[in-house]
Structures are given as structure tokens and as C-alpha cells.
């Protein structure tokens, strides 16, 4: 099979959460263990950092990978979902996985897959682990797909665990309270392995403390170790001064990811870097600064407050849950307080869309759309839900038509914000 035929086969023959939702989710690690056992347990043959969290885990993963690569380490990076191409999920030193490897791995494991019946994500995890071994990486950054405890990636034994934050998302799987969600994410905390927690809440902090004590895992709260003291924007960079609260040393950083929410992620990254140094990794100040400034170029990360054009300003962001949308709207209010806001929105069906829509401003202009996957919420239904929240606008079956309409209606000083789903960004031309 060709690469495109292979990808089509994977999409069509394996249950895929990002396309069909909970029906593809497996509530144990049995399939992943079976796959990796048959592959001689590749996850045991490279060092790794494991990253979970409701929001920010992708950005944190990419920044850490970029820093390690700049420090001279051959670095694997596994993230999900992809935006444009499957190969985005598996990278080594920023380069996407080789198409031929995807083809060969899928063909070689077809009999095994027929026997195990894995989900798309389970097979992809095994594929990534095998690729990192073949490429002889020095270390790999592994992002969880969903939750932590029962996530397919949770068969690794990392040298460091990181949990960025806890918020409401995927409640139908992870639980309806912050405590329940935190308990699932805390499932990546391993015996004697240090763990960095990015942000806590009164409901979540005790969960992390209890789990860390149980596992005898050294626990570090980034929000107590680092404090952002200054933020400014210049062109495509965000200037960010971060103080180490123990030493009072200030890192004057230039961030290539310019969403204001990155000021939270950068504290998590700095705490993780300190732990990697403790583990013996040689990470210079130059590697740190280059990594966070050039992360887009180094790892290819996209969809995080990406300003695509000016006059009118068009911004894309993968924000898709309440916490993420709050961050987006807050930044719009700060940076474009007097501009008219045009929102191109598309969501998936299993989100609490009604609650998220309550966060959007009543005086915004709305363009409702949908991705072309089974899990997408049809734009007609989104428009109906939005109307109940007091938001009105037009509907478009194609996100490109929605963006075109928004740009046409917007004045030169207005802002067009495209958000709500990875998948509508994936269909943007």
C-alpha cells in the first residue's frame, strides 16, 4: 500500500476516538500491553518524559522537546491529535515520521492487529514507540491522549512526569468532578519518579499530594517555584520575565508561542527543565532560550494563537473546552479591546458546548461551521445551541467558507478568531 492508502486503512479499520468519540476508547491498557509485548516492548528501550493535563500539555510537550533538541539530544515527540497530517503525531528532532515506516509498520503488524483489535490510538502509540527505538532517540516526550491512568501511553516508565493543569473536559469518560479528573491524570505518577504539577486548584492539589505520597514520588509545584513578572509582545514573539522564587533569578525569555496562557505553561516547562538537569541532562541557557523562542520552527507546532494575517487580523487556536476558550476570550479582550470580534466556531458533539457558548460575548459576530468527521457537531445544531445562549450568526458547512465570510464582513481593524476544535483548523486551506 502507499502511504495514503495506509492512512485510509488505519482510519477506516481501527476505532478512532478523534473521529467517532467514546466508542473508540478502551478503558484498560490490555491492548497496548499486548501490542508492545509482541514488539519486544519498545517503550522500555528509550528514556521518556510523560505529560498529561487538561490544557497546555501539547504546548508544554513541544517546548520541552525543542529545548532538549537545542541541547543536543536526539529527541522524539509523540502528540495527538494531528491537525493536517498523521505524521505530525510522531517526530524525531522535529521531523515527522517517515512515510515508509508508517507503511511498513502497518503492514508488518496487520496480523497482530487483527488478533488484538486495537484502537487507532493504541496502534499509533505502539508505532511511535517502535519508531523512537529505530531512530535511537536519546529521550522522547510523550503526551497522553486522554486522561492518564488508562491512557495507552501509560505503559512507559518515564524519568519525569508532568501534569499541566486540571479542568473540565471529557467528563463522560474521566468523571464529572475536578477531583475525579485529577485522579485520572494523577495515574501517570509512578513509583519514585519525580512529578511536576503546573497549576493546582483547591480540589486537585490534595489528589496529587496523596498519589505522590503513595508512590514515594518527589513532587514539585511549578506555580510555587516560578512567577511571571512581566509580559509584552513584539511582532511574532512574547517577551516574558519569569522569576525563580527560590533564587530570585529572572529568566528574560522570548516565547515563540504568544498566547497569554503560555505564561502558565512556561513555568511548568522551567520546573521540568530543572528536574531534567537534576537527572543529568546538560541544558544550557542558550538551549533553553532558543528552544522556547524557536519552538514553531523546531517542532512544527501549530494552532496555538497563530496570527495568520492582519487587516483584518485572523487568529487560529485549538482551544476547545471551557478553560481554553476563557483564555482565548481574555486575550482578545486585553489585546483587541476596541476591535469588533468575529468568531468562526466549530465543535465536536461530546463537548459541553452549551456551557462553553455561554462564555462568548453577546456583541460578537458569529459564523458557525463543522469539520467533516462523524464526531463533529453539525453547524445547524451548533447555531441552534448558540441561539439559546443569545448568540446569532450564519452557518457554513465548510470552515473555509466561514472564514471567507468573516473576513469579508470584518473591518480592517477587526479580529477574526477561529477556534473550537482541532478538526476545523485541520480543514483550513
C-alpha positions in Angstrom: 0.0 0.0 0.0 1.0 3.6 -0.5 1.2 6.0 2.5 -2.2 7.5 1.7 -3.7 4.0 1.3 -2.2 3.0 4.6 -3.6 6.1 6.4 -7.0 5.4 4.9 -6.8 1.8 6.1 -5.9 2.9 9.6 -8.8 5.4 9.7 -11.3 3.0 8.3 -10.4 -0.2 10.1 -9.5 0.9 13.6 -11.8 2.7 16.0 -10.6 6.3 16.2 -11.6 8.5 19.1 -10.9 11.8 17.3 -13.4 10.8 14.6 -16.1 8.8 16.5 -15.6 9.6 20.1 -16.1 7.4 23.2 -16.9 4.3 21.2 -13.1 4.1 20.3 -12.0 4.5 23.9 -10.6 1.4 25.6 -10.8 1.5 29.4 -7.8 -0.6 30.2 -4.2 -1.0 28.9 -4.6 -4.6 27.8 -4.4 -4.0 24.0 -1.4 -1.6 24.3 0.4 -4.1 26.5 -0.3 -6.9 24.1 0.9 -4.9 21.1 4.1 -3.8 22.8 4.8 -7.3 24.2 4.6 -8.7 20.7 7.0 -5.9 19.5 9.5 -6.8 22.3 8.4 -3.8 24.5 10.0 -0.9 22.6 8.8 1.5 25.4 11.5 0.0 27.6 14.3 0.9 25.3 14.4 4.7 25.4 14.1 7.4 28.1 11.0 9.5 28.3 9.1 12.3 29.8 5.3 11.8 30.3 3.0 14.7 30.1 -0.7 14.9 30.9 -3.2 17.7 31.6 -6.5 19.2 30.5 -4.9 22.1 28.6 -1.4 23.1 27.8 0.1 19.6 27.5 0.7 20.0 23.8 2.5 23.3 24.1 4.5 22.1 27.1 5.5 18.9 25.2 6.6 20.9 22.2 8.6 23.4 24.2 10.4 20.7 26.2 11.2 18.8 23.0 12.6 21.9 21.4 14.8 22.7 24.4 16.2 19.2 24.6 16.8 19.2 20.8 18.6 22.5 21.1 20.7 21.0 24.0 22.0 18.4 21.5 19.8 15.4 22.4 18.1 13.4 19.7 14.5 13.9 20.8 11.3 12.0 20.0 8.0 13.7 20.3 4.6 12.0 20.4 1.5 14.2 20.5 -2.2 14.0 19.4 -4.4 14.7 17.6 -2.8 16.0 14.4 -4.1 19.0 12.6 -3.2 18.4 8.9 -1.3 15.1 8.6 -1.0 12.0 10.6 2.8 12.3 10.5 2.6 15.3 12.9 1.9 12.9 15.8 5.4 11.2 15.7 8.5 13.3 15.3 12.2 13.0 15.8 14.2 16.2 16.1 11.1 18.0 14.7 11.0 15.9 11.6 7.7 14.0 11.1 7.8 10.2 11.0 8.9 8.7 7.6 6.0 7.7 5.4 7.7 4.4 4.6 7.9 3.5 8.3 4.2 4.1 8.7 3.5 1.9 5.7 5.9 -0.9 6.8 4.8 -0.9 10.4 1.1 -1.1 9.5 1.8 -4.0 7.1 4.1 -5.8 9.5 1.6 -5.6 12.4 -1.6 -6.4 10.4 -1.9 -10.0 11.6 -1.2 -8.8 15.2 -3.8 -6.0 14.9 -6.3 -8.5 13.6 -5.7 -10.6 16.7 -5.6 -7.8 19.3 -8.2 -5.5 17.7 -6.6 -2.3 18.9 -8.0 1.2 18.6 -6.3 3.7 16.2 -4.7 5.4 19.2 -3.4 2.2 20.7 -1.7 1.1 17.4 -0.3 4.6 16.9 1.3 4.6 20.4 3.0 1.3 19.6 4.1 2.7 16.3 5.6 5.7 17.9 7.5 3.7 20.5 8.9 1.4 17.8 9.9 4.4 15.7 11.8 6.0 18.6 13.7 2.8 19.1 14.5 2.5 15.4 15.7 6.1 15.3 17.8 5.6 18.5 16.4 8.7 20.3 18.2 9.9 23.4 14.9 10.8 25.0 11.2 11.1 24.0 8.5 13.5 25.1 5.2 11.5 25.3 1.9 13.4 25.6 -1.1 11.5 26.8 -4.1 11.2 24.6 -6.9 11.3 27.1 -6.7 11.2 30.9 -3.6 9.4 32.2 -4.3 6.3 34.3 -5.9 4.3 31.5 -4.3 6.2 28.6 -2.4 3.9 26.2 0.8 5.9 26.7 0.8 5.0 30.4 2.8 1.8 29.9 6.1 3.8 29.9 8.4 4.2 32.9 9.5 7.9 32.4 12.3 9.7 34.1 9.9 12.6 34.8 6.1 13.0 34.8 4.4 16.3 34.2 0.7 17.3 34.8 0.0 20.8 33.4 -3.4 21.5 34.9 -6.9 20.1 35.6 -10.2 21.4 34.1 -13.5 20.1 32.8 -13.2 18.1 29.6 -14.2 14.6 28.6 -16.3 14.3 31.7 -18.3 11.4 30.2 -15.0 9.4 30.4 -12.9 11.0 33.1 -15.5 11.9 35.7 -17.8 14.8 36.5 -15.8 16.5 39.2 -12.3 18.1 39.2 -11.3 15.5 41.9 -12.2 12.6 39.6 -10.5 14.1 36.6 -7.3 14.9 38.7 -7.3 11.3 39.9 -7.3 10.0 36.3 -4.5 12.4 35.3 -2.5 11.5 38.5 -2.4 8.0 37.2 0.8 8.8 35.3 2.6 9.4 38.7 5.0 6.4 39.1 6.9 4.9 42.0 10.0 7.1 42.8 9.7 9.1 39.6 9.6 12.9 40.1 6.5 14.8 39.0 6.0 18.4 38.2 2.5 19.9 38.5 1.8 23.1 36.6 -1.3 24.5 38.2 -3.5 23.4 41.0 -6.9 24.1 42.4 -8.1 23.5 46.0 -10.0 20.4 44.7 -7.0 19.0 42.8 -3.9 19.6 45.0 -4.8 17.0 47.6 -5.2 14.4 44.9 -1.7 15.0 43.6 -0.3 15.0 47.2 -1.9 11.7 48.1 -0.8 10.0 44.9 2.8 11.3 45.2 3.0 10.1 48.8 1.6 6.7 47.9 4.2 6.3 45.1 7.0 8.0 47.0 7.3 10.3 44.0 9.2 13.7 44.6 6.5 16.4 43.9 7.2 19.9 42.6 4.5 22.6 42.1 5.6 24.9 39.3 3.3 27.7 40.4 5.2 27.9 43.7 8.7 27.7 42.0 8.3 30.3 39.3 6.3 33.6 38.9 5.8 35.6 35.7 6.6 39.2 36.4 6.4 40.9 33.0 4.8 40.2 29.7 5.0 42.2 26.4 4.5 41.5 22.7 6.8 42.4 19.8 6.0 41.1 16.4 5.8 37.3 16.5 7.3 36.9 20.0 6.1 37.4 23.5 8.6 38.8 26.0 8.2 37.1 29.3 10.3 37.6 32.5 10.0 34.6 34.9 11.4 34.7 38.4 12.7 31.7 40.2 11.1 32.2 43.6 13.8 30.3 45.5 16.9 32.0 43.9 15.2 35.3 42.7 17.0 34.8 39.4 14.9 36.2 36.5 14.8 34.5 33.1 14.1 37.0 30.4 12.5 34.8 27.7 11.3 35.4 24.2 8.4 32.9 23.6 7.6 31.8 20.1 4.1 30.8 21.3 2.3 34.1 22.0 -0.9 33.0 23.7 -1.1 34.6 27.1 -1.9 31.2 28.6 1.7 30.2 27.7 2.8 32.2 30.7 1.4 29.3 32.8 3.0 26.7 30.6 6.4 28.3 30.7 6.5 27.9 34.5 5.8 24.2 34.1 8.5 23.9 31.4 11.1 25.6 33.6 10.3 23.4 36.5 10.6 20.3 34.2 13.9 21.6 32.9 15.2 21.9 36.4 14.3 18.2 37.0 15.9 17.1 33.8 19.1 18.9 34.9 18.9 17.1 38.2 18.7 13.8 36.2 21.9 14.7 34.5 20.8 16.3 31.3 23.0 19.2 30.2 20.7 22.0 29.2 22.4 25.4 28.7 20.8 28.8 29.0 21.2 29.1 25.2 19.4 25.8 24.6 16.5 26.9 26.9 16.2 30.4 25.3 16.5 29.1 21.7 14.1 26.2 22.4 11.2 28.4 23.6 11.8 31.1 21.1 12.1 28.9 18.0 9.7 26.2 19.0 7.5 26.6 16.0 10.4 26.2 13.6 12.0 23.4 15.7 9.0 21.1 16.3 6.3 22.4 13.8 3.7 23.1 16.5 0.7 24.9 15.1 -2.8 26.2 16.2 -1.7 28.0 19.4 -2.7 31.7 19.0 -1.4 31.7 15.4 -1.9 35.1 13.8 -2.4 34.3 10.1 -2.8 37.8 8.7 -3.5 41.4 9.5 -6.2 43.9 8.2 -8.3 42.2 9.4 -6.4 40.2 12.0 -7.1 36.4 11.7 -6.1 34.2 14.6 -6.4 30.4 15.0 -6.3 28.5 18.2 -7.1 24.9 19.1 -9.0 25.9 22.3 -11.9 23.6 22.6 -13.1 23.4 26.2 -14.2 26.0 28.8 -10.8 26.8 30.2 -9.2 27.1 26.8 -12.0 29.3 25.5 -11.8 31.6 28.6 -8.1 32.1 27.8 -8.8 33.0 24.2 -11.5 35.5 25.0 -9.5 37.0 27.8 -6.6 37.7 25.5 -8.9 39.1 22.8 -10.3 41.5 25.4 -6.8 42.6 26.5 -5.1 42.9 23.2 -8.0 43.9 21.0 -10.3 45.7 23.5 -11.8 48.1 21.0 -11.9 45.8 17.9 -15.1 44.1 16.8 -14.8 40.3 17.2 -15.8 37.8 14.6 -15.8 34.2 15.8 -15.6 31.2 13.4 -16.7 28.3 15.6 -16.9 24.5 15.2 -17.1 21.9 18.0 -17.4 18.2 18.4 -20.6 16.6 19.7 -19.3 15.2 23.0 -18.2 18.6 24.5 -20.4 20.6 26.9 -21.0 23.0 24.1 -23.9 24.8 25.7 -21.8 25.8 28.7 -18.8 26.9 26.5 -21.1 29.0 24.4 -22.1 31.0 27.5 -18.5 32.3 27.6 -18.7 34.2 24.3 -19.6 37.9 24.1 -23.1 38.7 23.1 -21.9 41.6 20.8 -19.6 39.3 18.7 -20.3 38.3 15.2 -20.7 34.5 14.6 -20.0 32.1 11.8 -20.9 28.5 12.7 -19.3 25.6 10.9 -18.3 22.0 11.3 -15.5 19.6 10.4 -16.2 16.6 8.2 -15.8 13.8 10.7 -18.6 11.7 12.3 -17.9 13.2 15.7 -18.4 16.8 14.6 -21.4 18.8 15.8 -23.3 19.8 12.7 -23.3 23.6 12.2 -27.1 23.7 12.2 -27.1 22.2 15.7 -24.3 24.5 16.8 -26.3 27.5 15.6 -29.4 26.3 17.5 -27.4 25.9 20.7 -25.8 29.3 20.2 -29.1 31.0 19.7 -30.2 29.6 23.2 -27.1 31.3 24.6 -28.0 34.6 22.8 -25.5 34.3 20.0 -26.7 34.6 16.4 -24.9 34.2 13.1 -24.8 32.4 9.8 -23.9 28.7 9.2 -21.4 27.2 6.8 -20.7 23.6 6.1 -17.0 24.4 5.2 -14.7 26.3 7.6 -13.1 28.0 4.6 -16.4 29.5 3.5 -17.0 30.6 7.1 -13.6 32.3 7.3 -14.1 33.9 3.9 -17.4 35.4 5.0 -15.9 36.6 8.3 -13.0 38.3 6.6 -15.4 39.9 4.1 -17.6 41.3 6.9 -14.8 42.4 9.1 -13.3 45.9 9.0 -9.6 46.3 8.7 -9.2 46.8 12.4 -11.5 43.9 13.4 -10.4 40.4 14.6 -11.5 37.1 13.2 -11.0 34.3 15.7 -11.2 30.7 14.5 -11.4 28.1 17.4 -13.4 25.3 19.0 -11.8 22.2 17.5 -8.5 20.8 16.2 -10.5 19.5 13.3 -11.8 22.7 11.8 -8.3 24.0 11.8 -7.3 20.9 10.0 -9.7 21.7 7.2 -8.5 25.3 6.8 -6.8 25.9 3.4 
